[in-house]
Amino acid sequence: MSGGQPRRERERRTIAAMIDLFCRGRHRAEAGPCADCVELRDYADRRLEKCPFQEEKPPCADCPIHCYQPARREQVKAVMRYSGPRMFLRHPLFALRHWLDGFRKAPPLARRGGASPPGGP
């Protein structure tokens, strides 16, 4: 994985790997993720596409904007609780980059209408 890889694409690949790992372990899916996990992965992809922070996005857990529906957020938490510790063995680079991204802070969002946030330029 190169250092110039876009952040959102890396996050998309990381969450897909976590969901696949979760599905294999919890749902015993052998030939790929089950329909529920594919749906969750597609939902996560749509949320990433619409993220207002784009390439500057912080990890979702540290984001001031919670764009996941409450039920989906609980699903992703379950996936991360299961997959997180296992990622260091299965996908160590994804796990390391995800951990390092945890130190990233959310940039201020521009207000609607084009105005800068308080204290901004």
C-alpha positions as CSV (number, residue, x, y, z in Angstrom):
1,M,0.0,0.0,0.0
2,S,1.6,3.3,-1.0
3,G,1.7,6.4,1.1
4,G,-0.1,8.4,-1.5
5,Q,-3.2,6.2,-1.5
6,P,-6.4,8.2,-0.9
7,R,-7.6,8.0,2.6
8,R,-11.2,7.2,1.8
9,E,-10.2,4.3,-0.5
10,R,-8.0,2.9,2.2
11,E,-10.9,3.2,4.7
12,R,-13.3,1.6,2.3
13,R,-10.9,-1.4,1.9
14,T,-10.4,-1.6,5.7
15,I,-14.1,-1.7,6.5
16,A,-14.7,-4.2,3.7
17,A,-11.9,-6.5,5.2
18,M,-13.4,-6.1,8.7
19,I,-16.9,-7.0,7.5
20,D,-15.6,-10.0,5.5
21,L,-13.6,-11.2,8.6
22,F,-16.7,-10.8,10.8
23,C,-18.9,-12.6,8.4
24,R,-16.5,-15.6,8.0
25,G,-16.2,-15.8,11.8
26,R,-19.7,-15.1,13.0
27,H,-22.0,-16.1,10.0
28,R,-19.7,-19.0,8.9
29,A,-19.8,-17.6,5.3
30,E,-17.3,-19.5,3.2
31,A,-17.9,-18.3,-0.3
32,G,-18.0,-14.6,0.5
33,P,-20.0,-12.4,2.8
34,C,-23.7,-13.1,3.4
35,A,-26.4,-10.8,2.1
36,D,-26.7,-8.9,5.4
37,C,-22.9,-8.2,5.4
38,V,-22.9,-7.2,1.7
39,E,-25.7,-4.7,2.6
40,L,-23.7,-3.3,5.5
41,R,-20.6,-2.9,3.4
42,D,-22.6,-1.1,0.7
43,Y,-24.1,1.2,3.3
44,A,-20.6,2.0,4.7
45,D,-19.4,2.7,1.1
46,R,-22.3,5.2,0.6
47,R,-21.6,6.9,3.9
48,L,-17.9,7.3,2.9
49,E,-18.9,8.8,-0.4
50,K,-21.0,11.4,1.3
51,C,-18.6,12.2,4.1
52,P,-18.3,16.0,4.3
53,F,-14.7,15.8,5.4
54,Q,-13.6,13.9,2.3
55,E,-9.9,13.0,2.4
56,E,-9.5,14.8,5.8
57,K,-12.0,12.6,7.5
58,P,-11.2,11.4,11.0
59,P,-12.2,7.8,12.1
60,C,-16.0,7.6,12.4
61,A,-15.8,6.9,16.1
62,D,-14.0,10.3,16.6
63,C,-16.2,12.2,14.1
64,P,-18.4,15.1,15.3
65,I,-21.0,14.1,12.7
66,H,-22.6,10.7,13.2
67,C,-24.0,9.9,9.7
68,Y,-24.7,6.3,10.3
69,Q,-28.3,5.3,11.3
70,P,-28.3,4.1,15.0
71,A,-29.0,0.5,14.0
72,R,-26.2,0.5,11.4
73,R,-23.9,2.1,13.9
74,E,-24.5,-0.8,16.3
75,Q,-23.8,-3.3,13.5
76,V,-20.5,-1.6,12.7
77,K,-19.5,-1.5,16.4
78,A,-20.2,-5.3,16.6
79,V,-18.1,-5.8,13.4
80,M,-15.2,-3.8,14.9
81,R,-15.3,-5.5,18.3
82,Y,-15.0,-8.8,16.6
83,S,-12.7,-7.9,13.7
84,G,-10.5,-5.3,15.4
85,P,-8.2,-7.6,17.3
86,R,-8.1,-10.1,14.4
87,M,-7.1,-7.5,11.9
88,F,-3.5,-7.3,13.3
89,L,-3.0,-11.0,12.2
90,R,-5.0,-11.0,9.0
91,H,-4.4,-7.5,7.6
92,P,-1.6,-5.9,9.7
93,L,-1.1,-2.9,7.4
94,F,-4.8,-2.0,7.4
95,A,-4.8,-2.4,11.2
96,L,-1.8,-0.2,11.6
97,R,-3.0,2.5,9.4
98,H,-6.5,2.5,11.0
99,W,-4.8,2.8,14.4
100,L,-2.7,5.7,13.2
101,D,-5.7,7.4,11.7
102,G,-7.2,7.4,15.2
103,F,-4.8,10.3,16.0
104,R,-6.3,12.4,13.2
105,K,-8.6,15.2,14.3
106,A,-11.6,16.4,12.4
107,P,-11.1,19.6,10.5
108,P,-13.7,22.3,11.0
109,L,-16.6,22.2,8.6
110,A,-17.5,25.1,6.5
111,R,-21.0,26.4,7.3
112,R,-23.7,26.1,4.8
113,G,-23.9,29.1,2.6
114,G,-20.1,29.3,2.2
115,A,-19.3,31.1,5.5
116,S,-16.2,30.0,7.3
117,P,-16.4,28.5,10.7
118,P,-15.7,30.7,13.8
119,G,-12.0,31.4,14.0
120,G,-11.5,30.4,10.4
121,P,-10.1,32.5,7.5
